[in-house]
Amino acid sequence: MWLVFTIFTIMKAPTEFRLQIPLFYNKTKLEFQKDPYERYDKMVVRQTALHLADELWGKYPFQKTMDFATPFLPDIDNPKIIELGCGVGRWIATLAMHYPNGQLWGIDYSYQMLKRANEFWIEGKKVILDLSVSGFPTIELQGHQLSNIKFGLAKAEQLPFDDNSQDVVLSSFLLDRLEDPHQGLKEMYRILRPGGTMILISPFNFIENKHWKKYHPPIRIFHFLKDLGFEVEEWNDEFILEEPLDVRGNVIGWKCVGLVGKK
């Protein structure tokens, strides 16, 4: 099994595999229990609906994220692209279809999210989605069978990829959830090749008081990036995303920063 992955891309060996998903971080039983994104019924069903069930909303609710990134994607046939905090895999899998000769990885800290991403985008399984709690009918989603993408469990602050190895690092709605956001940014910088691109979108809605004190207002993130060595090519601190909630059209509005950094 590991030979397949070393051919696909050079990286550190996983500690174990679960249902063909490599685990690059030894997540303890307590860490699984404390992680809200491991709660299948609440989080995985919700993320499946948001990112895979466009027919519920009449569009892909987070298409604006992809559109923001498109002008900064590489104009080559076989890029190496990593998405950190990939969830159920919509963004990175869309890029895998756009770059059939590329090598793409979706990395997340939640095994349950990765399991859903793997079964939908790689194994091609059908997914039955019951979102009746939000007023929708039960629907069936047909999966895909992509061969140029892998999903793996890791912490964004401890990435398994080699120095200077990736063309693009993507992240959305992740940085403000990390234990150490600064270390996460350092890791993104480390794995990017010289001239590589980081594309990041975040509401900077931090969950810890110490992070509000350290990183708010967002211009502090700008200075962190400059100190790391990034050239900030794009900075949009009025990037509004609407997350739909139910069949009545209620939404949550997220005031994000969309930024692009070049190594």
Secondary structure, 3 states (H helix, E strand, C coil): CHHHHHHHCCECCCCEEECCEEECCCCCHHHHHHCHHHCHHHHHHHHHHHHHCHHHHCCCCCHHHHHHHHHHCCCCCCCEEEEECCCCCHHHHHHHHHCCCCEEEEEECCHHHHHHHHHHHCCCCCEEECCHHHCCCCEEECCCCCCCEEEEECCCCCCCECCCCEEEEEEECCHHHCCCHHHHHHHHHHHEEEEEEEEEEECCCCCCHHHHHHHCCCHHHHHHHHHHCCEEEEEEEEEEEEEECCCCCCEEEEEEEEEEEEC
